Amino acid sequence: MRTPTRIPALLLGLVGLATAGTPAGADDLTTAGGKKLSGKLVAVEADNITFAVGDSKAVIPVRDVVVIDLGNKVGLLPKDASTFSEIELTDGSTFRVAKFALKDKAFAVDQFPAPAGVGLPKLDIPVSAVFSAMKRADDQKVRDNWKKMLGTRGKRDLYVIAQETGFTFIQGTVLGGGADEKGRPVVNFEKEAGGKEDLLLTRSAGLVFHQPQPASIPATLCKVTDVFGHSLTAANIALTPDGVTVTTVAGVKVTYPSTAALVRFDYALGNVAYLSDLDPQLEVPELAPEEKGKRLNQPAAYLKDRSFANEAIKLDNQTFPKGVVLAPDTVATFNLNGDYSQFKATAGIDENGADASAAARVTIEGDGQVLFSELLKRKDKPKGLVLAVKGVKQLRVIVETDTPLNGNYVTLADARVQK
């Protein structure tokens, strides 16, 4: 939850202007303190929003923004459209399209018609950025069966086939796509057992891709919703005289002719779970026989929202209200159920009582794949982590040390997963 902060004096002045009357077709910006501005969005940056009301402009910190409503609405499907397909990226972005096909190593999509006065966005979707492509996504039963099927997948690409009882699949590797001699769309597929085959896309209920988790990804800026029903996990938004370009966390660029195609920028990011609010499975070190009964005040091996000194979590002179702290030789496994796309935290050795030479290695795994592993030292600056966890069912945090000094506790401050 975002903590309300004091609104700058210039912003307070703009609020006064905004309450005097709402301009027709204005953008609305809501702050964390509950204030609403009506005016014009001028620029979007990683840390600040530039917003104009009349002749006045304010630069508003992103941390103070909850949502920007651009005054447009998500359009309904055309009357002659009975269904739609959904392409989901590895960052959780989704595209609602009439149909899709593969052309070499990219998706070719048929978009629904744009509302009057709105231009279609330019979509460039490489296979390498896609998590899944599902047909009949408008049917809730299909979506439920699809999610159930995802829970049984392994570490290969899937060519998914619909059955009366749900979905089954062929495992292997999607090599690309195109058309057969009759012009029908096909998927170039290499089966897990061996052998390459061109599989008809019309006989498939969709595709699922096993993408390697990248070593690092950009942080999420906000969620962008447009009039076409697309939902984008944005890392960057560029407003220019030629239009708006949204770059997703997965690196896909979507270019709109104007803001008329955009509905809202959501900075609240409500689909967040803090690790300290979850109940992990713990593997903790046992005391040696000679130590048992002597160390009555030994701190717990795993702590939530406090340091091992039973004080607020603190790294580099900054205090964090949320976070987890793990003792050496402790392993914490969190069940994510494949529901999240990003893991974020600030990692370091808590300075509350830690020995100056304290150090420990922290390794973070997603379903057995190492996402991060580094030796953290008390004397070093804390390390900001942004890791991709799309589709990960279990997140595992492992702390190890060769030197059991006082305070070798690894802190993951503000640790959370985000959809």
C-alpha positions as CSV (number, residue, x, y, z in Angstrom):
1,M,0.0,0.0,0.0
2,R,1.3,3.4,-1.0
3,T,1.8,5.7,2.0
4,P,0.3,9.2,1.5
5,T,2.9,11.9,1.3
6,R,2.8,15.7,1.7
7,I,1.7,17.4,-1.6
8,P,4.1,20.1,-2.7
9,A,2.9,23.7,-2.5
10,L,2.7,24.1,-6.3
11,L,0.6,21.0,-6.5
12,L,-1.8,22.4,-3.8
13,G,-2.2,25.5,-6.0
14,L,-3.1,23.3,-9.0
15,V,-5.6,21.5,-6.9
16,G,-7.3,24.8,-6.2
17,L,-7.4,25.5,-9.9
18,A,-8.7,22.0,-10.7
19,T,-11.7,22.4,-8.3
20,A,-12.8,25.6,-10.0
21,G,-14.1,23.6,-12.9
22,T,-13.2,20.5,-15.0
23,P,-12.2,21.3,-18.6
24,A,-14.0,19.3,-21.3
25,G,-11.9,16.2,-22.3
26,A,-9.5,16.7,-19.4
27,D,-7.2,14.1,-18.0
28,D,-7.7,13.4,-14.3
29,L,-4.7,12.7,-11.9
30,T,-5.4,11.3,-8.5
31,T,-2.7,11.6,-5.8
32,A,-1.9,9.3,-2.9
33,G,-3.4,11.9,-0.6
34,G,-6.8,11.7,-2.3
35,K,-6.4,15.0,-4.3
36,K,-7.7,15.1,-7.9
37,L,-6.3,17.3,-10.7
38,S,-8.1,17.9,-14.0
39,G,-5.9,19.1,-16.8
40,K,-3.5,17.7,-19.3
41,L,-0.8,15.1,-19.0
42,V,2.4,16.6,-20.5
43,A,5.2,14.0,-19.8
44,V,5.8,10.7,-18.1
45,E,9.2,9.9,-16.6
46,A,10.6,7.1,-14.4
47,D,10.4,9.4,-11.3
48,N,8.1,12.3,-12.1
49,I,4.8,13.2,-14.0
50,T,4.5,16.6,-15.6
51,F,0.8,17.7,-15.4
52,A,-0.7,21.0,-16.6
53,V,-3.8,22.8,-15.3
54,G,-4.5,25.9,-17.4
55,D,-1.3,27.8,-17.8
56,S,0.3,26.2,-14.8
57,K,2.4,23.1,-14.7
58,A,3.6,20.8,-11.9
59,V,6.2,18.1,-11.7
60,I,4.7,15.5,-9.4
61,P,6.8,12.6,-8.0
62,V,5.5,9.2,-9.2
63,R,5.4,8.0,-5.6
64,D,2.6,10.6,-5.1
65,V,0.5,9.4,-8.0
66,V,-2.2,6.7,-7.8
67,V,-3.8,6.8,-11.2
68,I,-4.1,9.0,-14.3
69,D,-7.4,8.7,-16.1
70,L,-7.3,9.9,-19.7
71,G,-11.1,10.0,-20.1
72,N,-11.5,7.1,-22.5
73,K,-13.2,3.8,-22.1
74,V,-12.3,0.2,-23.0
75,G,-14.3,-0.5,-26.2
76,L,-16.8,-3.4,-26.6
77,L,-16.2,-6.1,-29.1
78,P,-17.7,-5.5,-32.5
79,K,-21.2,-7.0,-32.9
80,D,-20.0,-9.5,-35.5
81,A,-17.1,-10.7,-33.2
82,S,-18.2,-13.8,-31.2
83,T,-14.8,-14.3,-29.4
84,F,-11.3,-13.0,-29.0
85,S,-7.8,-14.4,-28.4
86,E,-5.4,-13.3,-25.7
87,I,-1.6,-13.0,-26.0
88,E,0.2,-12.8,-22.7
89,L,3.8,-11.6,-22.4
90,T,6.3,-12.8,-19.9
91,D,5.8,-9.6,-17.9
92,G,2.0,-10.1,-17.5
93,S,1.0,-7.7,-20.3
94,T,-2.0,-9.0,-22.3
95,F,-3.3,-8.2,-25.8
96,R,-6.9,-8.8,-26.9
97,V,-6.9,-9.7,-30.6
98,A,-9.3,-11.1,-33.2
99,K,-6.8,-13.8,-34.1
100,F,-3.1,-14.6,-34.2
101,A,-0.6,-16.5,-36.2
102,L,3.2,-17.0,-36.3
103,K,5.4,-15.4,-39.0
104,D,8.9,-16.7,-38.5
105,K,9.7,-15.8,-34.9
106,A,7.1,-13.1,-34.3
107,F,3.4,-12.9,-33.8
108,A,1.2,-11.6,-36.6
109,V,-2.2,-10.4,-35.2
110,D,-5.5,-9.2,-36.6
111,Q,-6.7,-6.4,-34.4
112,F,-10.3,-5.4,-33.8
113,P,-11.4,-2.2,-35.5
114,A,-10.6,1.0,-33.7
115,P,-13.3,3.3,-32.3
116,A,-14.2,6.3,-34.3
117,G,-11.4,8.9,-34.3
118,V,-8.8,6.5,-32.9
119,G,-6.0,5.0,-34.8
120,L,-4.8,1.4,-34.3
121,P,-1.6,0.9,-32.3
122,K,1.5,-0.6,-33.9
123,L,2.3,-4.0,-32.3
124,D,5.6,-5.7,-32.6
125,I,5.5,-9.0,-30.6
126,P,8.4,-11.3,-30.8
127,V,7.9,-14.9,-29.8
128,S,10.8,-14.5,-27.3
129,A,8.6,-12.1,-25.2
130,V,5.4,-14.3,-25.1
131,F,4.3,-16.5,-22.3
132,S,1.1,-17.8,-23.9
133,A,-1.4,-17.3,-26.7
134,M,-4.9,-18.5,-25.9
135,K,-8.0,-18.8,-28.2
136,R,-11.5,-18.2,-26.9
137,A,-10.2,-16.1,-24.1
138,D,-13.7,-14.5,-23.6
139,D,-15.0,-17.8,-22.2
140,Q,-14.5,-18.1,-18.4
141,K,-14.6,-21.9,-18.5
142,V,-11.8,-21.9,-21.1
143,R,-9.8,-19.5,-18.9
144,D,-10.3,-21.7,-15.8
145,N,-9.2,-24.9,-17.7
146,W,-6.3,-23.0,-19.2
147,K,-5.0,-22.0,-15.8
148,K,-5.4,-25.6,-14.6
149,M,-3.5,-26.9,-17.6
150,L,-0.6,-24.4,-16.9
151,G,-0.2,-26.0,-13.5
152,T,0.8,-29.3,-15.1
153,R,3.3,-28.0,-17.7
154,G,6.9,-28.8,-17.7
155,K,9.9,-26.9,-19.0
156,R,9.1,-27.1,-22.7
157,D,6.9,-25.2,-25.2
158,L,3.3,-26.5,-25.6
159,Y,1.0,-26.9,-28.5
160,V,-2.3,-27.0,-26.7
161,I,-5.3,-29.1,-27.9
162,A,-8.9,-28.7,-26.6
163,Q,-10.8,-31.7,-25.3
164,E,-14.3,-32.0,-23.8
165,T,-12.7,-32.5,-20.3
166,G,-10.2,-29.6,-20.7
167,F,-6.9,-29.3,-22.4
168,T,-4.1,-31.6,-23.4
169,F,-0.8,-30.7,-25.1
170,I,2.2,-31.8,-27.1
171,Q,5.5,-30.8,-25.6
172,G,8.5,-29.7,-27.5
173,T,10.0,-26.5,-29.0
174,V,8.3,-23.9,-31.2
175,L,10.8,-23.1,-33.9
176,G,8.7,-20.5,-35.7
177,G,5.7,-20.3,-38.0
178,G,4.3,-19.6,-41.4
179,A,1.9,-21.1,-43.9
180,D,1.7,-24.5,-45.6
181,E,1.3,-25.2,-49.3
182,K,-2.5,-24.4,-48.9
183,G,-1.8,-21.1,-47.2
184,R,-3.0,-22.4,-43.8
185,P,-1.1,-21.0,-40.7
186,V,1.2,-23.5,-39.2
187,V,3.6,-23.8,-36.2
188,N,7.0,-25.1,-36.9
189,F,7.4,-27.6,-34.0
190,E,10.1,-29.9,-32.8
191,K,8.6,-32.6,-30.6
192,E,10.1,-33.5,-27.2
193,A,10.6,-37.1,-28.4
194,G,12.3,-35.9,-31.6
195,G,11.2,-35.0,-35.1
196,K,10.0,-31.8,-36.6
197,E,6.5,-31.2,-37.9
198,D,4.4,-28.3,-39.2
199,L,1.3,-28.3,-36.9
200,L,-1.9,-26.6,-38.1
201,L,-2.6,-23.6,-35.9
202,T,-6.4,-24.0,-36.6
203,R,-6.3,-27.3,-34.7
204,S,-4.7,-25.8,-31.7
205,A,-6.4,-24.1,-28.7
206,G,-3.3,-22.0,-28.2
207,L,0.4,-22.1,-27.4
208,V,2.5,-21.9,-24.3
209,F,6.2,-20.9,-24.3
210,H,8.9,-21.9,-21.8
211,Q,11.1,-18.8,-21.7
212,P,14.3,-18.6,-19.7
213,Q,14.1,-16.1,-16.9
214,P,16.4,-13.2,-17.7
215,A,19.2,-12.2,-15.3
216,S,17.6,-8.8,-14.8
217,I,14.6,-6.8,-16.0
218,P,13.6,-3.2,-15.8
219,A,11.3,-2.2,-12.9
220,T,7.6,-1.7,-13.6
221,L,6.5,1.9,-13.9
222,C,2.7,1.4,-14.1
223,K,-0.1,-0.6,-15.7
224,V,-1.4,0.9,-18.9
225,T,-4.9,0.1,-20.2
226,D,-6.1,1.1,-23.7
227,V,-9.4,1.2,-25.5
228,F,-8.7,-2.1,-27.3
229,G,-8.7,-4.0,-24.0
230,H,-4.9,-4.4,-23.9
231,S,-3.2,-4.3,-20.5
232,L,0.5,-3.4,-20.6
233,T,3.0,-3.7,-17.8
234,A,5.0,-0.6,-18.7
235,A,8.6,0.1,-18.0
236,N,8.7,3.3,-20.0
237,I,6.2,5.7,-21.5
238,A,7.2,8.3,-24.1
239,L,4.8,11.1,-25.1
240,T,5.9,12.9,-28.3
241,P,4.1,15.0,-30.9
242,D,3.9,11.9,-33.1
243,G,2.1,9.8,-30.5
244,V,2.7,7.6,-27.4
245,T,5.1,4.7,-27.2
246,V,4.7,2.2,-24.3
247,T,7.7,-0.1,-23.7
248,T,6.7,-3.1,-21.6
249,V,9.0,-4.8,-19.0
250,A,9.4,-7.6,-21.5
251,G,10.8,-5.1,-24.1
252,V,7.7,-5.0,-26.4
253,K,7.0,-1.6,-27.9
254,V,3.4,-0.5,-28.5
255,T,3.0,2.8,-30.4
256,Y,-0.3,4.7,-30.4
257,P,-1.1,7.7,-32.7
258,S,-2.4,9.7,-29.7
259,T,-3.6,9.5,-26.1
260,A,-7.1,9.0,-27.5
261,A,-6.4,5.3,-27.5
262,L,-5.4,5.2,-23.8
263,V,-7.7,4.7,-20.9
264,R,-5.5,4.9,-17.7
265,F,-2.1,4.7,-16.2
266,D,-2.4,2.8,-12.9
267,Y,0.5,3.4,-10.5
268,A,-1.2,1.8,-7.5
269,L,-0.2,-1.6,-8.7
270,G,-2.6,-3.3,-6.3
271,N,-1.7,-6.8,-7.3
272,V,1.3,-7.0,-5.0
273,A,2.1,-9.5,-2.2
274,Y,4.9,-8.8,0.3
275,L,7.0,-11.9,1.3
276,S,6.5,-10.9,4.9
277,D,2.7,-11.4,4.5
278,L,3.2,-14.9,3.1
279,D,3.8,-18.1,5.1
280,P,6.9,-19.9,3.6
281,Q,8.1,-23.4,4.2
282,L,11.3,-23.1,6.3
283,E,14.4,-25.1,6.6
284,V,16.4,-23.8,9.6
285,P,19.8,-24.7,11.0
286,E,19.9,-26.8,14.2
287,L,22.1,-25.8,17.1
288,A,25.0,-28.1,17.9
289,P,24.4,-30.3,20.9
290,E,26.8,-28.4,23.0
291,E,25.0,-25.1,22.2
292,K,21.5,-26.3,23.1
293,G,20.3,-24.8,26.4
294,K,23.0,-22.2,26.4
295,R,21.7,-19.7,23.8
296,L,18.3,-18.9,25.2
297,N,18.2,-15.5,23.5
298,Q,19.2,-16.8,20.0
299,P,17.3,-14.7,17.4
300,A,14.8,-16.6,15.2
301,A,16.1,-17.9,11.9
302,Y,13.4,-16.1,9.9
303,L,11.9,-12.7,10.8
304,K,9.1,-10.6,9.3
305,D,9.2,-6.8,9.2
306,R,11.9,-6.5,11.8
307,S,15.6,-7.0,12.1
308,F,17.3,-9.8,14.2
309,A,18.0,-7.0,16.8
310,N,14.1,-6.7,17.1
311,E,14.2,-3.3,15.6
312,A,13.0,-1.7,12.3
313,I,14.7,-3.1,9.2
314,K,17.5,-0.7,8.2
315,L,19.9,-0.7,5.2
316,D,22.2,2.1,4.2
317,N,20.6,4.4,6.8
318,Q,17.2,3.9,5.2
319,T,14.4,2.3,7.3
320,F,12.0,-0.1,5.7
321,P,8.6,-1.0,7.2
322,K,8.4,-4.3,5.2
323,G,10.8,-7.1,4.6
324,V,12.2,-10.5,5.6
325,V,15.4,-11.4,7.4
326,L,17.0,-14.8,7.2
327,A,19.8,-16.4,9.3
328,P,22.7,-18.3,7.7
329,D,21.9,-21.8,6.6
330,T,18.2,-20.9,6.3
331,V,16.0,-21.7,3.3
332,A,12.6,-20.1,2.8
333,T,10.3,-21.4,0.0
334,F,7.3,-19.3,-1.0
335,N,4.4,-20.7,-3.0
336,L,3.6,-18.2,-5.8
337,N,1.4,-20.6,-7.8
338,G,2.5,-18.9,-11.1
339,D,0.4,-15.8,-10.3
340,Y,3.2,-13.2,-10.4
341,S,5.6,-11.6,-12.9
342,Q,8.2,-9.7,-10.9
343,F,10.1,-10.0,-7.7
344,K,11.6,-6.9,-6.1
345,A,13.7,-6.3,-3.0
346,T,16.7,-4.4,-1.6
347,A,19.2,-7.0,-0.4
348,G,21.9,-6.5,2.1
349,I,23.3,-7.2,5.6
350,D,21.1,-5.3,8.2
351,E,23.2,-2.8,10.0
352,N,21.4,-3.2,13.3
353,G,24.1,-5.0,15.4
354,A,25.9,-6.6,12.5
355,D,29.6,-7.2,12.7
356,A,31.5,-4.9,10.3
357,S,33.0,-7.9,8.5
358,A,29.7,-9.8,8.3
359,A,28.9,-11.4,4.9
360,A,26.6,-14.1,3.6
361,R,25.6,-15.5,0.2
362,V,22.0,-15.2,-0.9
363,T,20.6,-17.3,-3.7
364,I,17.1,-16.9,-5.1
365,E,15.6,-19.6,-7.3
366,G,12.4,-19.8,-9.3
367,D,11.3,-23.4,-9.7
368,G,14.9,-24.6,-9.4
369,Q,16.4,-22.0,-11.8
370,V,18.9,-19.6,-10.2
371,L,17.6,-16.1,-10.7
372,F,20.2,-14.4,-8.4
373,S,23.2,-15.5,-6.4
374,E,25.7,-13.1,-4.8
375,L,27.9,-12.7,-1.7
376,L,26.5,-9.8,0.3
377,K,28.9,-7.9,2.6
378,R,28.0,-5.6,5.4
379,K,30.5,-2.9,4.1
380,D,28.9,-2.9,0.6
381,K,26.0,-0.9,-0.6
382,P,22.6,-2.8,-0.6
383,K,21.7,-4.3,-3.9
384,G,18.4,-3.5,-5.7
385,L,16.8,-6.6,-7.2
386,V,14.2,-6.8,-10.0
387,L,13.8,-10.4,-11.1
388,A,11.4,-12.1,-13.6
389,V,9.2,-14.7,-12.0
390,K,6.5,-15.1,-14.6
391,G,4.9,-18.5,-14.2
392,V,7.1,-19.5,-11.2
393,K,5.3,-21.7,-8.7
394,Q,7.9,-21.7,-6.0
395,L,10.3,-19.0,-5.1
396,R,13.2,-20.2,-2.9
397,V,15.6,-18.0,-0.9
398,I,18.8,-19.6,0.4
399,V,21.2,-18.0,2.8
400,E,24.7,-19.5,3.3
401,T,27.9,-18.4,5.1
402,D,31.3,-19.8,5.9
403,T,32.0,-17.4,8.8
404,P,29.3,-17.6,11.5
405,L,29.9,-14.0,12.7
406,N,27.4,-12.1,14.7
407,G,24.9,-10.4,12.4
408,N,25.4,-12.5,9.2
409,Y,21.6,-12.2,8.6
410,V,20.5,-11.4,5.0
411,T,17.8,-8.8,4.7
412,L,15.4,-8.6,1.8
413,A,13.9,-5.2,2.5
414,D,10.6,-4.3,0.9
415,A,10.6,-7.8,-0.7
416,R,7.4,-8.3,-2.8
417,V,6.1,-10.1,-5.8
418,Q,3.9,-8.3,-8.3
419,K,1.4,-9.4,-11.0
